[in-house]
Amino acid sequence: MGRSQYPLHSHPSRLLAHRRIYRDSSYLALNVTALGSMTAISLSGKVWWPLFPVLLLVVVVALSAAVVWAVRRKATKTDVLVQVLTLLCYLITAVVAMASERGTVSPHIHRLPSLLTQGLILTQLVRIWHRDGGRPLRLLNMVAWGGILADTALHYLIRPGP
């Protein structure tokens, strides 16, 4: 049995088949992407709701640890003040969000203290970004900010459940 004069990947019939498969698969990939994004937009609230308390815990722990770090490491008074204000503002956000779940207040009211918290975190990150010895404080603030942004993303991705 002799070998074909064409390697497996360059046989003319295989090249035509490859082009057809590529064209069909790219069409399929576009359809799957469109279906995947439609599915991601309508996540079930019953399944994903437990992530909200977990994210709340992550943010509160990170901000509390940042306050403790700022106090124990004798950071500047401004650092301690900004960290305490950030923690208090986020706790207010959490209380207002829980009240909005019960229907006591509008669900949109907790956005204002949440934006204020994010602004305080950003302010603190800008202040301490190039400071020597501020790495743990930067990390804790970034973890807290990531938790807040993940919470915000979940609000937009989860559809209201029945």
C-alpha positions in Angstrom: 0.0 0.0 0.0 1.5 3.2 -1.1 1.1 6.5 0.6 -1.0 9.2 -0.9 0.8 12.1 -2.6 -1.1 14.5 -0.4 -0.6 14.8 3.3 -3.9 14.3 5.3 -4.4 18.0 5.8 -3.8 19.2 2.3 -5.8 16.8 0.2 -8.0 18.9 -2.1 -11.3 17.2 -1.0 -10.3 17.7 2.6 -9.6 21.4 2.0 -13.0 21.9 0.5 -14.6 20.0 3.4 -12.5 22.0 5.9 -13.7 25.3 4.4 -17.3 24.1 4.5 -16.9 23.0 8.1 -15.2 26.2 9.1 -18.0 28.3 7.4 -20.7 26.1 9.1 -18.9 26.1 12.5 -18.4 29.9 12.5 -22.2 30.2 11.8 -22.9 27.7 14.6 -20.5 29.6 16.9 -22.3 32.8 16.2 -25.6 31.1 17.0 -24.3 29.5 20.1 -22.9 32.8 21.3 -26.2 34.5 20.7 -28.0 31.7 22.5 -25.5 31.8 25.3 -25.9 35.5 25.8 -29.6 35.1 25.8 -29.3 32.4 28.5 -26.9 34.5 30.5 -29.3 37.4 30.5 -32.1 35.3 32.0 -30.4 33.5 34.9 -32.9 32.1 37.4 -33.1 34.0 40.6 -33.9 30.9 42.6 -30.5 29.4 41.7 -28.3 32.4 41.9 -29.9 34.3 44.8 -27.6 32.7 47.4 -24.6 34.5 45.9 -25.8 37.9 47.2 -25.3 37.1 50.9 -21.9 35.5 50.0 -20.8 38.7 48.2 -22.1 40.8 51.0 -20.0 38.7 53.4 -16.9 39.0 51.2 -17.2 42.8 51.0 -17.9 43.3 54.7 -15.0 41.1 55.7 -12.6 42.8 53.2 -13.6 46.3 54.3 -13.5 45.3 58.0 -10.0 43.8 57.6 -8.9 47.0 55.8 -10.1 49.1 58.7 -8.3 46.8 61.2 -5.1 46.9 59.0 -5.2 50.7 58.7 -5.6 51.1 62.5 -3.0 48.5 63.6 -0.4 49.6 61.0 -0.7 53.2 62.2 -1.8 54.4 58.7 -2.5 58.1 58.3 -5.6 59.5 59.9 -7.0 60.1 56.5 -6.6 56.4 55.5 -8.4 55.3 58.7 -11.1 57.8 58.2 -11.7 56.8 54.5 -11.7 53.1 55.4 -14.2 53.6 58.2 -16.5 55.8 56.0 -16.3 53.1 53.3 -17.3 50.4 55.7 -20.1 52.4 57.2 -21.4 53.5 53.8 -21.4 49.8 52.6 -23.2 48.7 55.8 -25.9 51.4 55.1 -26.1 50.1 51.5 -26.6 46.5 52.8 -29.4 47.6 55.3 -31.2 49.6 52.5 -30.9 46.7 50.1 -32.4 44.3 52.7 -35.2 46.8 53.3 -35.9 47.0 49.6 -36.1 43.2 49.4 -38.9 43.4 52.0 -40.7 46.1 50.0 -40.2 48.8 52.6 -38.3 51.1 50.2 -37.7 51.3 46.5 -35.2 48.8 45.1 -33.3 51.6 43.4 -32.5 53.6 46.6 -29.5 51.4 47.6 -27.7 52.4 44.4 -26.7 55.8 45.8 -24.9 54.6 48.9 -23.4 51.8 46.7 -22.0 54.3 44.3 -20.7 56.4 47.2 -19.0 53.3 48.6 -17.4 52.6 45.2 -16.2 56.2 45.0 -14.6 56.0 48.4 -12.9 52.8 47.5 -11.6 54.3 44.3 -10.4 57.4 46.2 -8.5 55.2 48.6 -7.0 53.2 45.9 -5.8 56.3 44.0 -4.4 57.7 47.3 -2.4 54.6 48.3 -1.6 53.1 44.9 2.2 53.9 44.8 2.7 54.0 48.6 5.3 51.7 50.1 3.8 49.1 52.5 0.2 49.7 51.3 -0.1 46.5 49.4 -2.5 44.7 51.8 -4.8 47.8 52.0 -4.8 47.9 48.2 -5.6 44.2 47.9 -8.4 44.4 50.5 -10.0 47.4 48.8 -9.8 45.7 45.4 -11.4 42.5 46.8 -14.2 44.7 48.2 -14.7 46.6 45.0 -14.7 43.3 43.0 -17.4 42.0 45.3 -19.5 45.1 44.8 -19.1 45.0 41.0 -20.0 41.2 41.0 -23.1 42.0 43.0 -24.1 44.8 40.5 -23.5 42.4 37.6 -25.7 39.8 39.2 -28.5 42.3 39.6 -28.5 42.8 35.9 -28.1 39.2 34.9 -30.7 37.6 37.1 -34.3 37.7 36.0 -37.0 38.0 38.6 -38.3 34.5 39.6 -41.9 33.5 39.9 
